[in-house]
Amino acid sequence: MQERIVITGMGTVNPLGLSVSETWRNALAGVSGIGPITLFDPANLNIKYACEVKNFSPDSFLDPKEVRRRDRFELMAAAAVKEAIEQSGLAVTEENAGRVGVVISSAIGGMQSLQEAIFIMKDEGARRVSPFLIPMLMSNGAAGLASIDYGLRGPSLSVASACASGADGIGMAWLMLRAGVLDVVLAGASEATICETGIAAFDRIGAMSRRESYAMTPQPFDRDRDGLVMGEGAAVLVLERESHARARGAVILAELAGYAATADAFHITAPSEEGAGAAAAMQLALKAAGVQPEQVGYVNAHGTGTALNDVAETRALKRAFGEQAYKIPVSSTKSMTGHMMGATGALEAIFCVQVVREGILPPTINYRTPDPECDLDYVPNQAREKKVEVAISNALGFGGHNAVLVIRRYV
């Protein structure tokens, strides 16, 4: 029998807050993280708003010189790692450092730093490019820096599977822990793509909401949805083998009971219309967890607010659960956080932990008009009390990536 893998610490910075507690409080209140773009001047772009992390001050926990040497995605990851380790009470020693690994993913890496370097090179010449550019832009930078910051000598890596990166990274950590390769893994993701290039690129493929007012967008699963809103942030979980966590007296928050991933093999940016790949990932994840469909009490959907995703994901849920799909509450927290690209799946795993611990479901805000093709229970606009034993988190990425995590209440 495989040993259970448990969660003992969580940390995040995101558009709803600079900690797990602040984020959860705002999510249950239905707070929107959207606002005017302040990280750069968006005057030349169609999109003027995003879900930015607010009041983030890395100087409060890192040396100012070190702050200048890290991209924003690496700084946010460092904040999430710090909170997660502190909650877990994990002490790293010479004896255990080699048994502690890191899987902090990023779909893109230091886009802001890369863009800035290109601008500088064009205007001022190659000699003006920062010598720290490579460690600032590489997608494994957050993972490598976490290992350095805390002296963690186990495997340290980043998974890149577009918007499924965070969930897949957590899943890779789960697999290594179950294989007995490690005792502890810091797993999650970070992303900071709110820059001219990031916004323009997603707008050009027609994925973003173009409304002049941001008061009612994004609108996942609503008939009038018109696209995603870009977010940013980081989320990290401390995962452990159950025996290791219990031996050191850690408080166990929940169990990471299952994980599975599939590929649509269909299109580089569009989901399979019938949701076959996503449905298969859900079914395989439940099988890995030893969970029956009727035991699932909540789904945190990928729910981007795009025309294609929301219909395909609804169909996938029906394929995976049959008639049971109509009885399972489903919500999209991207309605509040925006789409944090590779980091969103990690934050949504944290939301699922909170759901099974506290018995409250975060809502899908901005939901007003039902779509006949999206006809499930999307927990519209108001949080809902419901005891949940098992929650699942869906993360679906460009390239046809489907990743599903199963979170179970720990007893």
C-alpha positions as CSV (number, residue, x, y, z in Angstrom):
1,M,0.0,0.0,0.0
2,Q,1.3,3.4,-1.0
3,E,2.1,5.9,1.8
4,R,-0.2,8.9,2.0
5,I,1.2,12.3,0.9
6,V,0.1,15.2,3.1
7,I,0.3,19.0,3.0
8,T,1.8,20.7,6.1
9,G,2.4,24.2,4.9
10,M,1.1,26.7,2.3
11,G,2.1,30.2,1.1
12,T,1.0,32.6,-1.5
13,V,1.0,36.1,-2.9
14,N,-1.6,36.8,-5.5
15,P,-4.1,39.5,-6.5
16,L,-6.3,38.7,-3.5
17,G,-3.7,38.9,-0.8
18,L,-0.1,38.5,0.5
19,S,-0.8,35.4,2.6
20,V,-3.1,32.4,2.6
21,S,-5.3,33.8,5.3
22,E,-5.8,37.2,3.6
23,T,-6.4,35.5,0.2
24,W,-9.0,33.0,1.6
25,R,-10.8,35.8,3.5
26,N,-11.1,37.8,0.3
27,A,-12.1,34.8,-1.9
28,L,-15.0,33.9,0.4
29,A,-16.1,37.6,0.4
30,G,-16.2,37.5,-3.4
31,V,-13.5,40.3,-3.7
32,S,-12.3,40.9,-7.2
33,G,-8.5,41.4,-7.7
34,I,-8.9,43.3,-10.9
35,G,-7.9,46.9,-11.4
36,P,-6.1,49.3,-13.8
37,I,-2.6,48.2,-14.8
38,T,0.0,50.0,-12.8
39,L,3.2,47.9,-13.5
40,F,3.6,49.8,-16.8
41,D,1.8,52.3,-19.0
42,P,-0.8,50.4,-21.1
43,A,-1.7,53.4,-23.2
44,N,-0.7,51.7,-26.5
45,L,-2.6,48.5,-25.7
46,N,-6.2,47.4,-26.1
47,I,-6.1,46.0,-22.5
48,K,-5.9,48.5,-19.6
49,Y,-6.6,46.3,-16.6
50,A,-5.3,43.2,-15.0
51,C,-5.2,41.3,-11.7
52,E,-2.0,42.6,-10.2
53,V,-0.4,41.7,-6.8
54,K,-0.9,44.8,-4.7
55,N,1.4,46.3,-2.0
56,F,4.1,43.6,-2.5
57,S,7.4,44.6,-0.8
58,P,10.2,42.1,-1.3
59,D,12.5,44.4,0.6
60,S,10.7,43.4,3.8
61,F,12.2,39.8,3.6
62,L,15.2,40.0,1.2
63,D,18.3,42.2,1.0
64,P,17.7,45.1,-1.4
65,K,20.7,44.1,-3.5
66,E,19.3,40.6,-3.9
67,V,15.9,42.0,-4.8
68,R,17.5,43.8,-7.8
69,R,19.0,40.5,-9.0
70,R,15.6,38.7,-9.2
71,D,12.7,38.8,-11.5
72,R,9.3,39.6,-10.1
73,F,8.2,35.9,-10.5
74,E,11.2,34.8,-8.4
75,L,10.5,37.4,-5.7
76,M,6.9,36.3,-5.4
77,A,7.9,32.7,-5.2
78,A,10.4,33.6,-2.4
79,A,7.5,35.1,-0.4
80,A,5.3,32.1,-0.9
81,V,8.1,29.7,0.0
82,K,8.8,31.7,3.2
83,E,5.2,31.5,4.4
84,A,4.8,27.8,3.5
85,I,8.0,26.8,5.3
86,E,7.1,28.9,8.4
87,Q,3.6,27.3,8.6
88,S,5.0,23.8,8.2
89,G,7.6,24.2,10.9
90,L,10.1,22.4,8.7
91,A,13.7,22.6,10.0
92,V,16.4,21.9,7.4
93,T,19.6,20.4,8.7
94,E,22.7,18.8,7.2
95,E,21.2,15.4,7.9
96,N,17.9,16.0,6.0
97,A,18.7,18.6,3.4
98,G,19.3,15.9,0.7
99,R,15.8,14.5,1.3
100,V,14.0,17.8,0.7
101,G,13.3,18.7,-2.9
102,V,11.8,21.7,-4.8
103,V,9.4,21.7,-7.7
104,I,8.5,25.4,-8.3
105,S,7.2,25.7,-11.8
106,S,6.7,28.6,-14.2
107,A,5.1,28.4,-17.7
108,I,7.2,31.3,-19.0
109,G,9.8,32.5,-16.4
110,G,11.2,36.0,-16.2
111,M,9.2,37.6,-19.1
112,Q,9.4,41.1,-17.6
113,S,13.2,40.9,-17.3
114,L,13.6,39.6,-20.8
115,Q,11.4,42.3,-22.3
116,E,13.3,45.0,-20.4
117,A,16.6,43.7,-21.6
118,I,15.5,43.7,-25.2
119,F,14.3,47.3,-24.9
120,I,17.6,48.3,-23.3
121,M,19.7,46.5,-25.9
122,K,17.8,48.2,-28.7
123,D,18.0,51.7,-27.2
124,E,21.4,51.6,-25.4
125,G,23.4,48.6,-26.8
126,A,24.3,45.1,-25.7
127,R,26.8,46.3,-23.0
128,R,23.9,47.7,-21.0
129,V,22.1,44.4,-20.6
130,S,22.2,43.1,-17.0
131,P,24.7,40.4,-16.2
132,F,22.0,38.9,-14.0
133,L,19.6,38.5,-17.0
134,I,20.0,34.8,-17.4
135,P,19.2,33.8,-13.8
136,M,16.3,36.3,-13.9
137,L,14.7,35.0,-17.0
138,M,15.2,31.2,-16.7
139,S,12.0,29.4,-15.8
140,N,13.8,27.3,-13.1
141,G,15.0,30.4,-11.4
142,A,12.4,30.3,-8.6
143,A,13.1,26.7,-7.8
144,G,16.9,27.1,-7.9
145,L,16.7,30.2,-5.6
146,A,14.5,28.4,-3.1
147,S,17.1,25.6,-2.9
148,I,19.8,28.1,-2.3
149,D,17.9,30.2,0.2
150,Y,17.1,27.3,2.4
151,G,20.0,24.9,1.7
152,L,17.7,22.2,0.1
153,R,19.9,19.6,-1.7
154,G,17.2,17.3,-3.1
155,P,16.1,17.5,-6.7
156,S,15.2,21.1,-7.7
157,L,13.3,21.7,-10.9
158,S,10.5,23.5,-12.8
159,V,7.8,22.0,-14.9
160,A,6.6,23.9,-17.9
161,S,3.2,22.8,-19.2
162,A,1.6,26.2,-19.8
163,C,-1.3,26.9,-17.5
164,A,-1.1,23.4,-16.1
165,S,2.5,24.0,-14.9
166,G,1.7,24.6,-11.2
167,A,-0.6,21.5,-10.9
168,D,1.8,19.3,-12.9
169,G,4.7,20.5,-10.6
170,I,2.7,19.5,-7.5
171,G,1.9,16.2,-9.2
172,M,5.6,15.5,-10.0
173,A,6.4,16.2,-6.3
174,W,3.6,13.7,-5.3
175,L,5.1,11.1,-7.6
176,M,8.6,11.5,-6.2
177,L,7.3,11.3,-2.6
178,R,5.3,8.2,-3.3
179,A,8.4,6.6,-4.9
180,G,10.3,7.3,-1.7
181,V,12.9,9.4,-3.4
182,L,12.3,12.3,-1.0
183,D,10.7,13.0,2.4
184,V,9.6,16.6,1.7
185,V,9.0,18.7,-1.4
186,L,8.3,22.4,-1.7
187,A,5.9,22.4,-4.7
188,G,4.0,25.1,-6.5
189,A,4.5,27.8,-9.1
190,S,5.0,31.5,-9.8
191,E,4.3,33.7,-12.8
192,A,4.7,37.4,-13.6
193,T,3.6,38.0,-17.2
194,I,1.8,41.4,-16.7
195,C,4.0,43.4,-19.1
196,E,3.5,44.9,-22.6
197,T,4.6,41.7,-24.4
198,G,2.5,39.3,-22.2
199,I,-0.7,41.4,-22.5
200,A,-0.3,42.1,-26.2
201,A,0.4,38.4,-27.1
202,F,-2.6,37.1,-25.3
203,D,-4.8,39.8,-26.7
204,R,-3.6,39.0,-30.2
205,I,-4.9,35.4,-30.0
206,G,-8.3,36.7,-28.9
207,A,-8.1,35.2,-25.4
208,M,-8.5,38.4,-23.3
209,S,-11.5,40.4,-22.2
210,R,-11.6,43.7,-24.0
211,R,-14.3,45.5,-22.1
212,E,-13.7,49.2,-21.4
213,S,-15.0,48.7,-17.9
214,Y,-13.6,46.0,-15.7
215,A,-16.5,46.0,-13.2
216,M,-18.0,42.7,-14.4
217,T,-15.1,40.7,-15.9
218,P,-13.9,38.0,-16.1
219,Q,-17.2,36.1,-16.2
220,P,-16.4,32.3,-16.2
221,F,-19.3,30.1,-17.4
222,D,-21.6,33.1,-17.9
223,R,-23.3,33.5,-21.3
224,D,-21.7,36.9,-21.8
225,R,-18.1,36.0,-21.0
226,D,-15.6,37.5,-23.4
227,G,-12.2,36.3,-22.3
228,L,-9.7,36.0,-19.5
229,V,-8.1,38.7,-17.4
230,M,-4.4,38.3,-16.8
231,G,-3.2,37.7,-13.2
232,E,0.1,37.1,-11.5
233,G,1.4,35.6,-8.3
234,A,2.9,32.6,-6.6
235,A,1.7,29.7,-4.5
236,V,3.7,27.0,-2.7
237,L,2.8,23.9,-0.7
238,V,5.0,21.8,1.6
239,L,4.3,18.2,0.7
240,E,5.5,15.3,2.9
241,R,5.3,11.6,3.3
242,E,2.8,11.0,6.1
243,S,5.2,9.1,8.3
244,H,7.8,11.9,8.1
245,A,5.2,14.6,8.9
246,R,3.9,12.6,11.9
247,A,7.3,11.8,13.2
248,R,8.2,15.5,13.5
249,G,4.9,16.4,14.9
250,A,3.7,18.6,12.0
251,V,0.1,19.8,11.7
252,I,-1.3,18.1,8.7
253,L,-3.6,20.4,6.7
254,A,-5.0,17.9,4.1
255,E,-4.0,14.9,2.0
256,L,-2.8,15.2,-1.6
257,A,-4.6,12.0,-2.5
258,G,-4.2,11.8,-6.3
259,Y,-2.8,13.3,-9.5
260,A,-3.1,12.6,-13.2
261,A,-2.2,14.3,-16.4
262,T,-3.2,13.7,-20.1
263,A,-2.8,15.5,-23.4
264,D,-5.6,16.4,-25.8
265,A,-3.3,15.9,-28.8
266,F,-5.7,18.2,-30.6
267,H,-4.6,21.9,-31.0
268,I,-1.8,24.1,-29.7
269,T,-4.2,26.7,-28.1
270,A,-7.7,25.3,-28.3
271,P,-9.1,22.6,-26.0
272,S,-10.6,19.5,-27.3
273,E,-14.2,20.5,-27.9
274,E,-15.8,17.5,-26.2
275,G,-13.3,17.6,-23.2
276,A,-12.2,14.0,-23.6
277,G,-8.6,14.6,-22.4
278,A,-9.7,16.6,-19.4
279,A,-12.3,14.0,-18.5
280,A,-9.7,11.2,-18.7
281,A,-7.4,13.2,-16.4
282,M,-10.2,13.6,-13.8
283,Q,-11.0,9.9,-14.0
284,L,-7.4,8.8,-13.7
285,A,-6.7,11.2,-10.8
286,L,-9.7,9.8,-8.9
287,K,-8.5,6.2,-9.6
288,A,-5.1,7.1,-8.3
289,A,-6.6,8.5,-5.2
290,G,-9.0,5.5,-4.7
291,V,-11.9,7.9,-4.8
292,Q,-15.4,7.2,-6.3
293,P,-17.0,10.0,-8.3
294,E,-19.9,10.3,-5.8
295,Q,-17.3,11.1,-3.0
296,V,-16.3,14.4,-4.8
297,G,-17.9,17.3,-3.1
298,Y,-16.3,20.2,-5.0
299,V,-14.5,21.0,-8.2
300,N,-12.2,24.1,-8.5
301,A,-12.5,24.5,-12.3
302,H,-9.9,25.8,-14.7
303,G,-12.7,28.2,-15.7
304,T,-10.9,30.9,-17.6
305,G,-13.9,32.8,-18.9
306,T,-13.1,32.2,-22.5
307,A,-15.8,30.9,-24.9
308,L,-14.0,27.7,-25.7
309,N,-12.6,26.6,-22.3
310,D,-15.8,26.9,-20.3
311,V,-17.9,24.9,-22.6
312,A,-15.2,22.2,-23.1
313,E,-14.6,21.9,-19.4
314,T,-18.3,21.6,-18.7
315,R,-18.5,18.8,-21.2
316,A,-15.5,17.2,-19.6
317,L,-17.1,17.3,-16.2
318,K,-20.2,15.6,-17.6
319,R,-18.0,12.9,-19.3
320,A,-16.1,12.3,-16.1
321,F,-19.0,12.2,-13.6
322,G,-22.1,11.5,-15.7
323,E,-25.3,12.7,-14.0
324,Q,-23.3,13.1,-10.8
325,A,-21.8,16.3,-12.4
326,Y,-25.1,18.1,-11.8
327,K,-24.8,17.5,-8.1
328,I,-21.2,18.7,-7.6
329,P,-20.6,22.4,-6.9
330,V,-18.0,23.8,-9.4
331,S,-16.5,27.3,-9.0
332,S,-13.9,29.3,-10.9
333,T,-11.8,31.4,-8.5
334,K,-10.2,32.9,-11.6
335,S,-13.3,35.2,-11.6
336,M,-11.5,36.9,-8.6
337,T,-7.8,36.2,-9.1
338,G,-7.6,36.5,-12.9
339,H,-5.6,33.9,-14.8
340,M,-2.2,33.6,-13.1
341,M,-1.0,31.4,-16.0
342,G,1.3,28.6,-14.7
343,A,0.8,29.7,-11.1
344,T,-3.0,29.4,-11.0
345,G,-3.2,25.7,-10.5
346,A,-1.0,25.9,-7.4
347,L,-3.2,28.6,-5.8
348,E,-6.3,26.6,-6.7
349,A,-4.9,23.6,-4.9
350,I,-4.6,25.8,-1.8
351,F,-8.2,26.8,-2.3
352,C,-9.2,23.1,-2.3
353,V,-7.2,22.5,0.9
354,Q,-9.2,25.3,2.5
355,V,-12.5,23.9,1.3
356,V,-11.9,20.5,2.8
357,R,-10.6,22.0,6.1
358,E,-13.3,24.6,6.6
359,G,-16.4,23.4,4.7
360,I,-16.9,26.6,2.7
361,L,-16.9,26.9,-1.1
362,P,-15.5,30.0,-2.8
363,P,-17.9,31.5,-5.4
364,T,-17.7,32.3,-9.1
365,I,-18.3,36.0,-9.1
366,N,-19.6,38.1,-12.0
367,Y,-22.1,35.3,-12.8
368,R,-25.3,36.8,-14.1
369,T,-26.7,35.0,-17.2
370,P,-26.7,31.2,-17.5
371,D,-25.3,29.7,-20.7
372,P,-27.3,26.8,-22.0
373,E,-24.0,25.0,-22.8
374,C,-22.7,25.6,-19.3
375,D,-25.4,24.2,-17.1
376,L,-23.8,23.0,-13.9
377,D,-23.8,24.5,-10.4
378,Y,-21.1,27.2,-10.5
379,V,-21.6,28.5,-7.0
380,P,-22.7,31.9,-8.3
381,N,-21.6,35.1,-6.6
382,Q,-21.8,34.0,-2.9
383,A,-19.7,31.6,-0.9
384,R,-21.5,28.5,0.3
385,E,-21.2,26.3,3.3
386,K,-20.8,22.6,2.5
387,K,-18.9,19.9,4.2
388,V,-16.5,18.4,1.6
389,E,-14.4,15.2,2.0
390,V,-12.8,15.3,-1.4
391,A,-12.1,18.3,-3.7
392,I,-10.5,18.3,-7.2
393,S,-8.6,21.0,-9.0
394,N,-8.5,21.2,-12.7
395,A,-5.7,22.9,-14.6
396,L,-5.8,22.9,-18.4
397,G,-3.0,24.4,-20.5
398,F,-2.2,25.5,-24.0
399,G,-0.6,22.6,-25.8
400,G,-3.5,20.4,-24.7
401,H,-2.2,19.8,-21.2
402,N,-4.6,18.5,-18.6
403,A,-3.6,18.1,-15.0
404,V,-5.9,17.2,-12.1
405,L,-5.1,17.1,-8.3
406,V,-7.3,15.4,-5.7
407,I,-7.3,16.9,-2.3
408,R,-8.8,14.9,0.6
409,R,-9.7,16.0,4.1
410,Y,-7.2,14.5,6.5
411,V,-8.5,12.2,9.2
